[in-house]
């Protein structure tokens, strides 16, 4: 694969040498341990028994939408939980999480973030934005992450004083921290339930679906939430998000999102049921391709002397690769280089700009067939120390590798043009 890419594109000799070395490192990474993920998805479809007639479009209220019901039943099977709510009217993972929190919390209740400060847009919705949860009387606290992950002792001590909902962010977001395994989410659940048996644990599962053989719901999480245009979309889902877990809690979210008394009974697929189901069927393969490509990207930038997390071949818990470039100019170069590899808007030049919910300008490289679908190759990051860029997704390993090579080429050229940047890493 790498030799074919090097033969097609005119990279300089240094990058070619580094790429060949990185390819050897990435090839040694064994991802066969995730084979049961693909079998679980295949088994869910065979057990569900989806029919051609189930793919019909629904409009209006969407009563008796067979595609929607099949899709939600499949998610519940894959996640090993009682119920799922997956709707196009939930437009993002953040929307699904905030809808769940709004349904579960009442004025005077306490929400505790077990994984420290959430990603910017979610924290803004909880604390800072107009009509935030805090402005509606919700009490909110954060438990700072420890060096080895969630500070379980501190979390348990806080929960013992009373808590309604504990929030866990599985992926790193825009923070220099590692992502959490599904089993680590289970450790949080056990610590919380021992201290506050009635507390609800909600896990932000974005970017983590189908990466491991289990999901947080297999380890006791009451609810998980995420986007349908990330891992689960398989590159085909046109939009939407989901909440899955305990049936009674999922129905509370549905009642809050739609209307009490109507709950999950409505919500049309608008003709996209076929795409959603087909995307889910291929999602495990897409995630596997992304992980393989990210192994190469990690090895490539490690060979160039940059700090990466996770490293090639290390355990991965999401489809995000952090690369610490240590310099604003190198971040911009990375994003602009990656943009040249994208199937849409390859000739665009990414520029940093304000993004709702973020304190600093954000630079992002995106050229997806579905806007915001980070299951397709993209990168982004806020322009703040330690100047990390987050490479994510990719429908094929070849595309991720090409994007990484284009980004590395741009970073090397920028570094050569401004030698002082080498000292800022």
C-alpha positions in Angstrom: 0.0 0.0 0.0 2.6 2.5 1.0 4.8 1.8 -2.0 1.9 2.4 -4.3 1.2 5.8 -2.6 4.9 6.7 -2.8 5.0 5.8 -6.5 1.9 8.0 -7.2 2.8 11.1 -5.4 6.1 13.2 -5.4 7.1 13.2 -1.8 10.7 14.0 -1.0 13.2 11.4 -0.1 13.2 12.0 3.6 9.5 11.5 3.9 9.7 8.4 1.7 12.3 6.9 4.0 10.2 7.7 7.1 7.0 6.4 5.5 8.6 3.0 4.7 9.8 2.7 8.3 6.4 3.7 9.7 4.7 1.2 7.4 6.8 -1.6 8.9 5.8 -0.5 12.4 2.2 -0.2 11.5 2.2 -3.6 9.8 3.4 -5.2 13.0 0.3 -4.0 14.8 -2.1 -6.9 15.3 -5.8 -5.9 15.3 -7.2 -9.4 15.0 -8.4 -9.2 18.6 -11.3 -7.0 17.4 -12.6 -9.7 15.0 -15.5 -10.5 17.4 -16.8 -6.9 16.8 -17.6 -7.8 13.1 -19.1 -11.1 14.2 -21.4 -9.3 16.7 -22.7 -6.9 14.1 -23.3 -9.8 11.6 -24.9 -11.9 14.2 -27.2 -9.0 15.2 -28.5 -8.7 11.7 -29.0 -12.4 11.3 -30.9 -12.6 14.6 -33.0 -9.5 13.8 -34.2 -10.8 10.4 -34.5 -7.5 8.5 -36.8 -7.8 5.5 -36.8 -5.8 2.2 -40.2 -4.4 3.2 -38.6 -2.9 6.4 -36.6 -0.5 4.2 -39.6 1.5 3.1 -39.5 5.3 3.6 -41.8 7.0 6.1 -42.7 10.6 6.4 -44.8 12.9 8.5 -45.2 11.6 12.0 -43.4 8.4 11.1 -45.8 6.1 13.0 -45.0 2.3 12.6 -41.7 3.1 10.9 -40.3 -0.4 10.4 -36.8 0.7 9.4 -36.5 2.8 12.5 -37.7 0.0 14.7 -35.3 -2.5 13.1 -32.4 -0.1 13.4 -33.0 0.6 17.1 -33.5 -3.1 17.8 -30.1 -3.8 16.1 -28.4 -1.1 18.2 -29.8 -2.6 21.4 -28.5 -6.1 20.3 -25.1 -4.8 19.5 -24.8 -2.8 22.7 -26.2 -5.6 24.8 -28.9 -3.3 26.4 -32.6 -3.1 26.7 -33.5 -0.2 24.3 -32.2 2.3 21.9 -33.5 5.6 20.5 -31.9 6.5 17.2 -33.4 9.4 15.3 -32.5 11.9 12.5 -34.1 14.6 14.7 -31.2 14.2 17.1 -28.7 16.0 15.0 -25.4 15.4 16.8 -23.8 13.5 19.7 -23.9 16.7 21.8 -27.6 17.1 21.1 -28.3 13.5 22.2 -26.2 14.0 25.4 -27.9 17.2 26.3 -31.3 15.8 25.6 -30.5 12.9 27.9 -29.3 15.2 30.6 -32.3 17.4 30.2 -34.6 14.3 30.6 -32.8 12.9 33.6 -32.2 16.0 35.7 -34.5 18.2 37.6 -33.9 21.6 39.2 -31.8 21.1 42.3 -30.3 17.8 41.1 -26.5 17.4 40.9 -24.6 16.4 37.7 -21.0 15.2 38.2 -18.5 14.9 35.4 -16.3 12.0 36.3 -13.8 12.6 33.6 -13.0 16.3 34.3 -13.9 19.1 32.0 -16.0 17.9 29.1 -15.3 18.9 25.5 -16.0 22.6 24.9 -19.4 22.6 23.2 -20.9 20.2 25.8 -19.5 22.2 28.8 -20.8 25.3 27.2 -24.3 23.7 27.0 -24.1 22.6 30.6 -22.6 25.7 32.2 -22.0 28.8 30.1 -24.5 29.1 27.3 -27.9 30.9 27.5 -30.5 28.4 28.7 -27.7 26.1 30.0 -28.5 23.3 32.4 -26.9 25.3 35.2 -29.1 28.3 34.4 -32.1 26.0 34.9 -31.1 25.1 38.5 -28.9 22.1 37.9 -25.9 21.8 40.2 -22.7 20.8 38.4 -19.3 19.6 39.5 -16.2 18.1 37.8 -13.9 15.4 39.2 -10.4 16.0 37.9 -8.8 13.1 36.1 -5.9 11.4 37.9 -2.7 10.3 36.2 -4.0 6.8 35.6 -7.5 7.8 34.6 -10.7 8.5 36.5 -10.1 9.3 40.2 -12.5 6.6 41.5 -11.9 7.3 45.2 -12.6 11.0 44.8 -15.6 10.2 42.6 -17.1 7.8 45.1 -16.6 10.2 48.0 -18.4 12.9 46.0 -21.3 10.6 45.0 -21.8 9.5 48.6 -22.9 13.1 49.3 -25.7 12.8 46.7 -25.8 12.8 43.0 -28.4 12.3 40.3 -26.3 11.7 37.2 -22.7 11.0 36.6 -21.3 11.8 33.2 -18.4 10.0 31.6 -16.7 11.2 28.4 -15.0 8.2 26.9 -13.0 9.9 24.1 -10.4 12.6 24.7 -12.3 15.4 23.1 -9.9 18.4 22.6 -7.9 17.6 25.7 -4.4 16.1 26.3 -5.7 13.0 28.0 -6.1 9.4 26.9 -9.4 7.9 26.0 -11.1 5.3 28.2 -11.7 1.6 27.5 -15.2 0.3 27.9 -14.1 -1.7 30.9 -12.8 1.5 32.5 -16.3 3.0 32.1 -17.5 -0.1 34.0 -15.2 0.6 36.8 -16.7 4.1 37.1 -20.2 2.5 37.2 -19.2 0.2 40.0 -17.7 3.0 42.0 -20.7 5.2 41.5 -23.3 2.5 42.3 -21.4 1.5 45.5 -21.7 5.1 46.8 -25.0 6.1 45.3 -27.1 3.1 44.1 -29.8 5.3 42.5 -27.4 7.5 40.5 -27.5 7.2 36.7 -24.3 6.8 34.8 -24.4 8.3 31.3 -21.4 7.6 28.9 -20.6 9.8 25.9 -19.7 7.0 23.5 -18.8 9.2 20.5 -15.9 7.8 18.5 -15.7 4.7 20.6 -18.5 2.5 19.1 -17.3 -0.9 17.7 -13.6 -0.2 18.5 -13.5 -2.8 21.2 -15.3 -6.1 21.7 -17.6 -4.6 24.3 -19.4 -1.3 24.8 -19.9 0.6 28.1 -23.4 -0.8 28.4 -21.9 -4.3 28.6 -20.2 -3.1 31.7 -23.2 -1.6 33.4 -23.6 1.9 32.1 -27.2 3.0 32.4 -27.1 5.0 29.1 -24.7 5.7 26.3 -25.1 8.4 23.7 -23.4 9.2 20.4 -23.7 10.3 16.8 -24.9 8.1 13.9 -22.5 9.8 11.4 -19.4 8.7 13.3 -18.5 5.1 13.8 -22.0 3.6 13.5 -22.7 5.4 10.2 -20.4 3.3 8.1 -19.9 6.2 5.8 -23.5 6.0 4.7 -25.7 7.5 7.4 -26.9 11.0 6.5 -27.3 12.3 10.0 -28.8 11.5 13.4 -27.7 10.4 16.9 -28.7 7.9 19.5 -29.2 7.1 23.2 -29.2 3.5 24.3 -29.4 1.6 27.6 -32.1 1.0 30.2 -35.5 1.0 28.6 -37.1 3.3 31.2 -34.4 5.9 30.8 -34.5 5.8 27.0 -38.2 6.4 27.1 -37.7 9.4 29.4 -35.3 10.8 26.8 -37.8 10.1 24.0 -40.6 11.9 26.0 -38.3 14.9 26.6 -37.2 15.0 23.0 -40.7 14.7 21.4 -43.5 15.0 23.9 -44.8 13.2 27.0 -47.3 10.7 26.0 -45.9 10.4 22.5 -42.3 9.4 23.4 -40.7 7.1 20.9 -43.8 6.3 18.9 -43.0 8.9 16.2 -40.1 10.0 14.1 -39.9 9.3 10.3 -36.9 7.9 8.6 -37.5 10.3 5.6 -36.3 7.6 3.2 -32.9 7.1 4.8 -33.7 3.8 6.6 -31.9 1.9 4.0 -28.8 4.0 4.3 -28.8 3.8 8.1 -29.1 0.0 8.1 -26.5 -0.5 5.3 -24.1 1.8 7.1 -24.5 0.0 10.4 -23.9 -3.3 8.6 -20.6 -2.1 7.3 -19.6 0.0 10.3 -17.3 -2.6 12.0 -15.3 -2.9 8.8 -15.0 0.9 8.5 -13.8 1.2 12.1 -11.2 -1.5 11.5 -9.9 0.3 8.4 -9.7 3.6 10.4 -7.7 1.9 13.2 -5.3 0.4 10.7 -4.8 3.8 9.0 -4.3 5.6 12.3 -1.6 3.1 13.3 0.3 4.2 10.3 -0.3 7.9 11.0 0.9 7.4 14.6 4.1 5.6 13.4 4.8 8.2 10.8 4.6 11.2 13.1 6.5 9.4 15.9 9.3 8.7 13.3 9.3 12.4 12.6 9.9 13.1 16.3 6.4 14.2 17.4 4.5 12.9 20.5 1.5 10.8 19.5 -1.2 9.1 21.5 -1.9 6.3 21.2 1.2 4.9 19.6 1.1 2.5 16.6 -0.1 -0.9 17.8 -1.2 0.3 21.2 -4.6 -0.3 22.6 -7.2 2.0 21.0 -10.5 3.0 22.5 -11.7 5.4 19.8 -11.0 6.5 16.2 -9.0 9.6 17.2 -5.3 10.0 16.9 -3.7 12.8 18.9 -0.5 14.4 17.5 1.3 17.0 19.6 2.8 19.4 17.1 3.7 22.0 19.7 3.3 25.0 17.4 0.4 26.9 15.9 2.0 27.1 12.5 2.5 23.4 12.3 -1.1 22.8 13.3 -2.2 25.0 10.4 0.2 23.2 8.0 -1.1 19.8 9.1 -4.7 20.7 8.4 -3.9 22.3 5.1 -1.9 19.3 4.0 -4.6 16.8 5.0 -7.2 18.9 3.1 -5.4 18.0 -0.2 -6.2 14.3 0.4 -9.9 14.7 0.9 -12.5 13.8 -1.7 -14.5 17.0 -1.3 -13.0 20.5 -1.2 -9.5 19.2 -1.7 -8.4 22.6 -3.1 -9.7 24.5 -0.1 -7.3 26.1 2.4 -8.4 25.6 6.0 -8.3 28.8 8.1 -8.9 29.0 11.9 -12.1 30.5 12.9 -14.6 30.9 15.7 -16.8 27.9 16.4 -19.9 28.1 18.7 -19.0 26.7 22.1 -15.2 27.0 21.8 -13.1 29.6 23.6 -10.3 29.7 21.1 -10.3 29.6 17.3 -10.5 26.1 15.8 -8.8 24.8 12.7 -10.3 21.9 10.9 -9.8 19.9 7.7 -12.9 18.4 6.4 -14.1 17.2 3.0 -16.8 14.7 3.7 -19.7 13.4 1.7 -21.8 14.0 4.9 -21.0 17.3 6.7 -19.5 16.6 10.1 -19.2 12.8 9.5 -15.9 12.2 11.3 -16.2 8.5 10.3 -14.8 10.0 7.1 -11.2 11.3 7.3 -10.8 14.7 9.0 -8.8 16.6 11.6 -9.3 19.5 13.9 -8.1 21.2 17.0 -8.4 24.4 19.0 -5.4 26.8 18.7 -4.2 26.5 22.2 -1.2 24.9 24.0 0.0 22.1 23.7 -1.1 22.6 20.1 -2.4 19.1 19.5 -4.1 18.2 16.3 -6.7 15.4 16.3 -6.8 13.1 13.3 -9.9 11.0 13.1 -11.9 8.5 11.1 -11.2 7.3 7.6 -13.2 4.8 5.5 -10.1 3.0 4.2 -6.6 2.6 5.5 -5.2 3.8 2.2 -7.0 7.1 2.5 -5.9 7.6 6.1 -2.3 6.8 5.1 -2.4 9.2 2.2 -3.9 12.0 4.3 -1.1 11.4 6.9 1.5 11.6 4.2 0.1 14.9 2.8 -0.1 16.3 6.3 3.5 15.2 7.2 4.8 16.7 3.9 3.2 20.1 4.8 4.5 20.0 8.4 8.0 19.2 7.2 7.9 22.1 4.7 6.6 24.5 7.3 9.2 23.4 9.8 12.0 23.9 7.3 10.6 27.4 6.4 10.5 28.4 10.1 13.4 26.5 11.9 12.5 27.9 15.3 9.4 25.8 15.3 11.5 22.7 15.7 12.5 24.0 19.2 8.9 24.6 20.3 7.9 20.9 20.2 
